[in-house]
Amino acid sequence: SCDIADSEDVTRLVAGEAPFTHLFHLAAVAHLPQALEHPARAFEVNTIGTVNLLTAMMKYAPSARFINIGSGAQYGRNDAIPYTEATPLA
């Protein structure tokens, strides 16, 4: 297991899997009530974790593609399903 907020964990994971061509980043605290209840952890996972991945990739897999996966949370309460790139963010 790996804690995305722990730079050593992430570095070990990325270094151990390199070389690779793509990295899909799906880790996130996307549930708004959970993020509001634990804002520091949400920041660690969502922001620090992303920086940790990118930093490790620059060292061990500099030519790999980074694909950041978003969630429906960025659209808030929106009845325009299915969401598209043109759907307003809330």
N, C-alpha and C positions, 0 to 999 in steps of 0.2 A: 504494500500500500504506500501511497505517497500523499503528503500534505502539500498542496500546490502553493501554500503560503510559506513553506519552508524552502528557502533557496537551495540548501544542501540536498534535500530530498529530490527536488526538481532537477538539479544538476546531475545527480546520480542516475536518475531515470533517463534523461535525455542522452547523456554520455553512453549509457548502457545500450540504448536502442540505436544510436547513430552507427552508420549513416542511414538516413531515411530521406524520402523525397517530400513528404507532407506531414504536417502535424495539425490535427483537428483539435481545437481547444473548446471543450464543452463544459468545463468546470465553472460553476457560478452559484452564487446565492441569488436566485432569480425570484423567489417568492417574497413579495413586498412586505407582508407582515413579519416574516422572519428577519428580513434585512432591517426593518425598523426596530425590532426587538433586540437585535444584535448588530448594530451598525459597524462596530470595529471588526467583527469577523467578516461581515459582508465586504468591507473595504479590503481586508487581507486577501480574501479569496478572489474577488472580482478585479481588484487593481494590482495589488502586490503579486498575486499569482500570475497574472498576465505578464507583468514585467519579468518575473522569474523565468517563465517559459521563453520569452524573447531573448533574455540575456544568455540563457543556456544554449539556445539555438544558434545565436551569433558565434559562440565558441565551438560547438560540436557539430552543428549542421547548418552552416551559413548559407548553403544554397537551397535548403528545404523551403517549401511554401508553408506559410502560417495561415491556417483557416480558422477564423474566430466565428463560432456559432452563436447567434443571438437567440433570444427566446421571445415568446409572445408577450412577456411582461413589458416590453418596451412600448407596446401599443395600448396599455392600460385597459380600461373597460371600453371596448370598441366592438360594435356589432358588424363591422365590415369584414366578415369572414368569407372566404379565406383572405388573410393578410397578403399584401403585395408590397413591393418596395415603395409604392406610391401611397400606401396607407399612412396617414398622419400619426406621428408619435405622440404619446400622452404621458 
